[in-house]
Amino acid sequence: MSYVVALTGGIGSGKSTIANIFASLGAFIIDADILTKQIVQPNSKTLSCIIRHFGNRILNSNGTLNSSILREIIFNIPKEKLWLNQLIHPLIKQLTKQKICAMSQYVPYIIWVIPLLIENNWQSYVDRILVVDVITEIQISRTINRDNINHNLIKKILAAQTTRQHRLLYANDIIDNNSYLKNTINNINKLHNLYLNLAVSKKNYTI
């Protein structure tokens, strides 16, 4: 079994950018957000279930899921967020396990990009936890620029995630992503070498 590092952090912390740098160094990336998009493709069972529950208002004109509208709904109506999570999260976990098993022989280690690792209590599924840490003001600024959503919705999303302080309690490693990208890249290079060594140690231990 591959060595699995969970890469987690709040909205707007820069997880995808950091994951891409790890990928350029040779790590295999499993991104929970990308898996989510895959399982709600048009004509999928999951999307059909979502349509039955929310109606066609959550669709774009081409039949794809309008994630912006759905996000507005679930972060304004908590019971709808709970319903969607109960549908999506087991599928994400199942697909992740399948990908880890399929790639174990071929990659040195796996980075699992999982925003809600702590919230879902999935820590036991990984060997190590890497937290991307940024201050709230930067999270808000980055998310507004990236997603073009209003300040009130961002505050609701942040409130639904665990606190920065609580997330850090679970961290084996921390990337401070408040400052320059060059500093972040240097930290990632060091962590990459660490994870390669840990992966070898795990493999030798299990043989």
Buried (B, 14 or more C-beta within 10 A) or exposed (E): EBBBBBBBBBBBBBBBEBBEBBEEBEBBBBBBBEBBEEBBEEEEEBBEBBBEEBEEEBBEEEEEBBBEBBBBBBBEEEEBBEBBBEBBBEBBBEBBEEBBEEEBEEBBBBBBBBBBBBBBEBEEBBBBBBBBBBEBEBBBBBBBEEBEBEEEBBEBBBEBBBEBEEBEEBBBBBBEBBEEEEEBBEBBEEBBEBBBEBBEEBBEEEE
